[in-house]
């Protein structure tokens, strides 16, 4: 688990340094609990977090965020927990 946390922080930090929008999904925290606090995932102007109850991370809320952040096709980092 330590390696997963380290790698996730690396991706998070890279998106911030390069000013790349980041969308985070968290799988049903009401039932499964919150994401590991060590990740330090904080939402902001370029980072958006969504709770999800679907198996797919492409929920209607995530789709709306993608369309708002990137009206033209491009690659965006997506973190799903």
DSSP file (Angstrom, degrees, kcal/mol; ACC not computed):
  #  RESIDUE AA STRUCTURE BP1 BP2  ACC     N-H-->O    O-->H-N    N-H-->O    O-->H-N    TCO  KAPPA ALPHA  PHI   PSI    X-CA   Y-CA   Z-CA
    1    1 A X     >        0   0    0      0, 0.0     4,-2.3     0, 0.0     5,-0.2   0.000 360.0 360.0 360.0 -33.5    0.0    0.0    0.0
    2    2 A X  H  >  +     0   0    0      1,-0.2     4,-2.3     2,-0.2     5,-0.1   0.882 360.0  50.2 -59.7 -38.9    2.9    2.3    0.7
    3    3 A X  H  > S+     0   0    0      2,-0.2     4,-2.6     1,-0.2    -1,-0.2   0.882 108.6  51.9 -68.2 -38.1    4.0    2.2   -2.9
    4    4 A X  H  > S+     0   0    0      2,-0.2     4,-2.3     1,-0.2    -2,-0.2   0.924 111.0  48.0 -62.8 -44.5    0.5    3.0   -4.2
    5    5 A X  H  X S+     0   0    0     -4,-2.3     4,-2.3     2,-0.2    -2,-0.2   0.926 112.2  49.1 -62.3 -45.6    0.3    6.0   -1.9
    6    6 A X  H  X S+     0   0    0     -4,-2.3     4,-1.8     1,-0.2    -2,-0.2   0.921 113.3  46.2 -60.7 -46.1    3.8    7.2   -3.0
    7    7 A X  H  X S+     0   0    0     -4,-2.6     4,-2.1     2,-0.2    -1,-0.2   0.866 111.4  51.9 -67.0 -36.9    2.9    6.8   -6.7
    8    8 A X  H  X S+     0   0    0     -4,-2.3     4,-2.7     2,-0.2    -1,-0.2   0.902 108.9  50.3 -66.5 -40.7   -0.4    8.6   -6.3
    9    9 A X  H  X S+     0   0    0     -4,-2.3     4,-2.9     2,-0.2     5,-0.2   0.882 107.9  54.6 -63.0 -37.3    1.2   11.5   -4.6
   10   10 A X  H  X S+     0   0    0     -4,-1.8     4,-2.3     2,-0.2    -2,-0.2   0.927 110.6  44.5 -61.8 -46.0    3.7   11.7   -7.5
   11   11 A X  H  X S+     0   0    0     -4,-2.1     4,-2.3     2,-0.2    -2,-0.2   0.926 113.8  51.0 -64.2 -44.7    0.9   11.9  -10.0
   12   12 A X  H  X S+     0   0    0     -4,-2.7     4,-1.7     1,-0.2    -2,-0.2   0.936 112.1  46.0 -57.7 -48.3   -0.9   14.5   -7.9
   13   13 A X  H  X S+     0   0    0     -4,-2.9     4,-2.6     1,-0.2    -1,-0.2   0.884 110.5  53.8 -64.4 -39.2    2.2   16.6   -7.5
   14   14 A X  H  X S+     0   0    0     -4,-2.3     4,-2.2     1,-0.2    -1,-0.2   0.902 106.5  51.5 -63.2 -41.4    2.9   16.4  -11.2
   15   15 A X  H  <>S+     0   0    0     -4,-2.3     5,-2.9     1,-0.2     4,-0.3   0.887 112.1  47.4 -64.0 -36.4   -0.5   17.6  -12.2
   16   16 A X  H ><5S+     0   0    0     -4,-1.7     3,-0.9     3,-0.2    -2,-0.2   0.922 111.9  48.7 -69.7 -44.0   -0.1   20.6   -9.9
   17   17 A X  H 3<5S+     0   0    0     -4,-2.6    -2,-0.2     1,-0.2    -1,-0.2   0.867 118.0  40.3 -63.4 -36.9    3.4   21.5  -11.1
   18   18 A X  T 3<5S-     0   0    0     -4,-2.2    -1,-0.2    -5,-0.2    -2,-0.2   0.354 109.2-122.2 -95.0   5.7    2.2   21.3  -14.8
   19   19 A X  T < 5 +     0   0    0     -3,-0.9     2,-0.5    -4,-0.3    -3,-0.2   0.910  56.0 157.7  53.3  47.3   -1.1   23.0  -14.1
   20   20 A X      < -     0   0    0     -5,-2.9    -1,-0.2    -6,-0.2    -2,-0.1  -0.879  45.6-114.4-101.8 129.8   -3.0   20.0  -15.5
   21   21 A X        -     0   0    0     -2,-0.5    56,-0.6    48,-0.1     2,-0.4  -0.320  32.9-159.6 -60.9 146.4   -6.6   19.5  -14.3
   22   22 A X  E     -ab  47  77A   0     24,-2.9    26,-2.7    54,-0.1     2,-0.5  -0.997   9.6-159.9-133.6 132.5   -7.2   16.4  -12.2
   23   23 A X  E     -ab  48  78A   0     54,-1.5    56,-2.3    -2,-0.4     2,-0.4  -0.956  10.9-165.0-113.2 127.2  -10.4   14.6  -11.6
   24   24 A X  E     -ab  49  79A   0     24,-3.7    26,-2.7    -2,-0.5     2,-0.4  -0.923   2.3-165.0-113.1 132.4  -10.5   12.3   -8.5
   25   25 A X  E     -ab  50  80A   0     54,-3.1    56,-2.8    -2,-0.4     2,-0.5  -0.939   1.9-162.6-115.1 144.8  -13.2    9.7   -7.9
   26   26 A X  E     -a   51   0A   0     24,-2.5    26,-2.3    -2,-0.4     2,-0.8  -0.988  25.0-121.0-128.0 121.9  -13.8    8.0   -4.6
   27   27 A X  E    S-a   52   0A   0     -2,-0.5     5,-0.2     1,-0.2    26,-0.2  -0.509  70.1 -50.1 -75.2 106.2  -15.8    4.8   -4.5
   28   28 A X    >>  -     0   0    0     24,-2.7     4,-2.7    -2,-0.8     3,-1.2   0.825  62.0-175.9  38.9  65.8  -18.8    5.2   -2.2
   29   29 A X  H 3> S+     0   0    0     -3,-0.4     4,-1.7     1,-0.3    -1,-0.1   0.735  75.0  69.7 -63.5 -22.4  -17.2    6.7    0.9
   30   30 A X  H 34 S+     0   0    0      1,-0.2    -1,-0.3     2,-0.2     4,-0.1   0.860 117.5  21.5 -63.0 -33.6  -20.5    6.7    2.8
   31   31 A X  H <4 S+     0   0    0     -3,-1.2    -2,-0.2     2,-0.1    -1,-0.2   0.774 134.9  36.1-101.3 -33.9  -20.3    2.9    3.0
   32   32 A X  H  < S-     0   0    0     -4,-2.7    -3,-0.2     1,-0.2    -2,-0.2   0.516 107.5-114.9-101.9  -6.6  -16.6    2.1    2.4
   33   33 A X     <  -     0   0    0     -4,-1.7    -1,-0.2    -5,-0.3    -2,-0.1  -0.108  43.0 -53.5  91.3 165.1  -15.0    5.0    4.3
   34   34 A X        -     0   0    0      1,-0.1     3,-0.1    -4,-0.1    -7,-0.0  -0.248  65.3 -85.7 -74.4 162.9  -12.9    7.9    3.0
   35   35 A X        -     0   0    0      1,-0.2    -1,-0.1     2,-0.1    -9,-0.0  -0.276  66.3 -71.2 -62.9 154.0   -9.8    7.6    0.9
   36   36 A X    >   -     0   0    0      1,-0.2     3,-1.8    -3,-0.1     4,-0.3  -0.265  42.5-141.9 -50.4 120.3   -6.5    7.1    2.7
   37   37 A X  G >  S+     0   0    0      1,-0.3     3,-1.6     2,-0.2    -1,-0.2   0.769  93.5  74.4 -61.1 -26.0   -5.7   10.4    4.4
   38   38 A X  G 3  S+     0   0    0      1,-0.3    -1,-0.3     2,-0.1    -2,-0.1   0.707  83.1  69.4 -60.6 -19.6   -2.0   10.1    3.7
   39   39 A X  G <  S-     0   0    0     -3,-1.8    -1,-0.3     2,-0.1    -2,-0.2   0.791  89.9-148.4 -71.2 -26.1   -2.7   10.9    0.0
   40   40 A X    <   -     0   0    0     -3,-1.6     2,-0.7    -4,-0.3    -2,-0.1   0.900  23.3-178.1  60.8  41.5   -3.5   14.5    1.0
   41   41 A X        +     0   0    0     -5,-0.3     2,-0.5    -4,-0.1    -1,-0.2  -0.642   3.0 176.5 -79.4 114.4   -6.1   14.8   -1.8
   42   42 A X        -     0   0    0     -2,-0.7     2,-0.2    -3,-0.2     6,-0.0  -0.969  22.6-135.6-121.4 130.3   -7.4   18.3   -1.8
   43   43 A X        +     0   0    0     -2,-0.5     2,-0.2     2,-0.0     5,-0.2  -0.524  38.6 142.8 -82.3 153.4   -9.9   19.7   -4.3
   44   44 A X        -     0   0    0      3,-2.4     3,-0.3    -2,-0.2     5,-0.1  -0.809  64.4 -48.7-162.0-158.2   -9.3   23.1   -5.7
   45   45 A X  S    S+     0   0    0     -2,-0.2    -2,-0.0     1,-0.2     3,-0.0   0.856 137.7  26.0 -61.0 -37.3   -9.7   25.1   -8.9
   46   46 A X  S    S+     0   0    0      1,-0.1   -24,-2.9   -25,-0.1     2,-0.5   0.353 115.6  69.7-109.7   3.6   -7.9   22.5  -11.1
   47   47 A X  E     -a   22   0A   0     -3,-0.3    -3,-2.4   -26,-0.2     2,-0.4  -0.985  59.9-175.3-127.1 123.2   -8.7   19.4   -9.0
   48   48 A X  E     -a   23   0A   0    -26,-2.7   -24,-3.7    -2,-0.5     2,-0.4  -0.954   6.3-160.4-122.3 136.0  -12.2   18.1   -8.7
   49   49 A X  E     -a   24   0A   0     -2,-0.4     2,-0.4   -26,-0.2   -24,-0.2  -0.929   7.3-174.4-119.0 139.2  -13.4   15.2   -6.6
   50   50 A X  E     -a   25   0A   0    -26,-2.7   -24,-2.5    -2,-0.4     2,-0.3  -0.997  20.1-137.5-134.0 135.3  -16.5   13.1   -7.0
   51   51 A X  E     -a   26   0A   0     -2,-0.4     2,-0.4   -26,-0.2   -24,-0.2  -0.674  30.0-162.2 -81.4 144.8  -18.1   10.4   -4.9
   52   52 A X  E     +a   27   0A   0    -26,-2.3   -24,-2.7    -2,-0.3     5,-0.1  -0.976  32.8 179.3-135.0 148.9  -19.3    7.5   -6.9
   53   53 A X        +     0   0    0     -2,-0.4     2,-0.2   -26,-0.2    -1,-0.1   0.347  65.2  89.1-121.0  -1.2  -21.7    4.6   -6.5
   54   54 A X  S    S-     0   0    0      2,-0.3   -26,-0.1     1,-0.1     5,-0.1  -0.633  80.4-125.5 -92.7 156.3  -21.4    3.1  -10.0
   55   55 A X  S    S+     0   0    0     -2,-0.2     2,-0.1     3,-0.1    -1,-0.1   0.916  95.9  71.8 -65.2 -42.0  -18.8    0.5  -10.9
   56   56 A X  S    S-     0   0    0      1,-0.1    -2,-0.3     2,-0.1    -3,-0.1  -0.459  76.8-144.2 -72.0 143.5  -17.6    2.8  -13.7
   57   57 A X  S    S+     0   0    0      1,-0.2     2,-1.8    -2,-0.1    -1,-0.1   0.600  85.1  88.6 -82.2  -9.6  -15.7    5.9  -12.8
   58   58 A X        +     0   0    0      4,-0.1    -1,-0.2     3,-0.1    -2,-0.1  -0.527  61.0 161.7 -88.6  72.2  -17.3    7.7  -15.7
   59   59 A X     >  -     0   0    0     -2,-1.8     4,-2.7    -5,-0.1     5,-0.2  -0.363  57.6 -99.2 -81.0 167.2  -20.4    8.9  -13.7
   60   60 A X  H  > S+     0   0    0      1,-0.2     4,-2.1     2,-0.2     5,-0.1   0.869 125.9  52.3 -56.5 -36.1  -22.6   11.7  -15.0
   61   61 A X  H  > S+     0   0    0      2,-0.2     4,-2.0     1,-0.2    -1,-0.2   0.906 110.5  46.3 -66.9 -41.9  -20.8   14.1  -12.6
   62   62 A X  H  > S+     0   0    0      2,-0.2     4,-2.8     1,-0.2    -2,-0.2   0.915 111.1  52.9 -66.0 -42.7  -17.3   13.0  -13.9
   63   63 A X  H  X S+     0   0    0     -4,-2.7     4,-2.4     1,-0.2    -2,-0.2   0.908 108.9  49.9 -58.4 -42.9  -18.5   13.4  -17.5
   64   64 A X  H  X S+     0   0    0     -4,-2.1     4,-2.1    -5,-0.2    -1,-0.2   0.898 110.9  49.1 -63.8 -40.8  -19.8   16.9  -16.7
   65   65 A X  H  X S+     0   0    0     -4,-2.0     4,-2.7     2,-0.2     5,-0.3   0.916 110.3  51.2 -64.3 -43.0  -16.4   17.8  -15.1
   66   66 A X  H  X S+     0   0    0     -4,-2.8     4,-2.7     1,-0.2    -2,-0.2   0.929 111.6  46.9 -59.1 -46.0  -14.5   16.4  -18.1
   67   67 A X  H  < S+     0   0    0     -4,-2.4    -1,-0.2     1,-0.2    -2,-0.2   0.868 114.2  47.5 -66.0 -36.3  -16.7   18.4  -20.5
   68   68 A X  H  < S+     0   0    0     -4,-2.1     3,-0.3    -5,-0.2    -2,-0.2   0.881 119.2  38.9 -71.8 -38.1  -16.2   21.6  -18.5
   69   69 A X  H  < S+     0   0    0     -4,-2.7     2,-0.3     1,-0.2    -2,-0.2   0.828 130.2  24.0 -80.9 -33.5  -12.4   21.2  -18.1
   70   70 A X     <  +     0   0    0     -4,-2.7    -1,-0.2    -5,-0.3     4,-0.2  -0.642  56.5 168.4-138.8  77.4  -11.7   19.9  -21.6
   71   71 A X  S    S+     0   0    0     -3,-0.3     2,-0.4    -2,-0.3    -1,-0.1   0.799  76.9  55.0 -63.1 -25.8  -14.2   20.9  -24.3
   72   72 A X  S    S-     0   0    0     -3,-0.1     2,-0.0     1,-0.1     0, 0.0  -0.846 108.1 -91.0-104.3 148.1  -11.7   19.7  -26.9
   73   73 A X        +     0   0    0     -2,-0.4     2,-0.3     2,-0.0    -2,-0.1  -0.301  65.1 134.8 -61.0 131.4  -10.3   16.1  -26.7
   74   74 A X        -     0   0    0     -4,-0.2     2,-0.5    -2,-0.0    -4,-0.0  -0.950  57.3 -86.6-161.4 171.5   -7.1   15.8  -24.7
   75   75 A X        -     0   0    0     -2,-0.3     2,-0.4     2,-0.0    -2,-0.0  -0.763  41.4-177.2 -91.5 129.6   -5.6   13.5  -22.0
   76   76 A X        -     0   0    0     -2,-0.5     2,-0.3   -56,-0.1   -54,-0.1  -0.975  30.8-112.9-122.6 139.7   -6.4   14.3  -18.4
   77   77 A X  E     -b   22   0A   0    -56,-0.6   -54,-1.5    -2,-0.4     2,-0.4  -0.539  34.0-168.4 -68.7 133.4   -5.1   12.5  -15.4
   78   78 A X  E     -b   23   0A   0     -2,-0.3     2,-0.5   -56,-0.2   -54,-0.2  -0.994   6.3-163.7-125.2 127.8   -7.9   10.7  -13.5
   79   79 A X  E     -b   24   0A   0    -56,-2.3   -54,-3.1    -2,-0.4     2,-0.4  -0.952   7.8-172.6-112.4 126.5   -7.4    9.2  -10.1
   80   80 A X  E      b   25   0A   0     -2,-0.5   -54,-0.2   -56,-0.2   -56,-0.0  -0.975 360.0 360.0-123.9 128.8  -10.0    6.6   -8.9
   81   81 A X              0   0    0    -56,-2.8   -55,-0.2    -2,-0.4    -1,-0.1   0.358 360.0 360.0-122.5 360.0  -10.1    5.2   -5.4
